[in-house]
Amino acid sequence: MSRKGSTSGIGRKDEKEENKAENCRDCNKVVSDKDAGIPCELCESWFHATCLKISEDAYAFLKKNESVHWYCEICNRGVGKILQSLVHMSKRQDLLEEQMQKVSQKVREMREDMKMMKETAKKTEVKLDTAVEAKLMDTVGSAVKAQVDGHF
């Protein structure tokens, strides 16, 4: 009992559903194409509009307005909890994304610091090598001079 292209499912069954007999969850009688039938959008159970005491005007409104969602009494209780959970999860996700952005920024800063430290370490190593080499040359030069001076 759904309109073709409809997401709400109120009205006439589409071809796929026509071959499958659906019973009203309230009275357990078949909901035919001739009946004003309404499916729950969550559990997909079918109901006669008369079993639910839905007036013809209300049924026509539901059939006409695809943006209006209908849930059976049982599912309707759960939908509120689901929506609250989704809102809560959405807020937590926003918080996590914000924290991830901060962590990403810190990682970028740490990489930049490490790059600078590596450059400083290289410069220090070059200076140290140069100083050691100069001291070694000075020591070798002094030793050579002492040897030369000692033989003459």
Secondary structure, DSSP 8 states (H G I E B T S, - for coil): ---TT-SS--SS--HHHHTS--BBTTT--B--TTS-EEE-TTT--EEETTTTT--HHHHHHHHH-TTS----HHHHHHHHHHHHHHHHHHHHHHHHHHHHHHHHHHHHHHHHHHHHHHHHHHHHHHHHHHHHHHHHHHHHHHHHHHHHHHH-
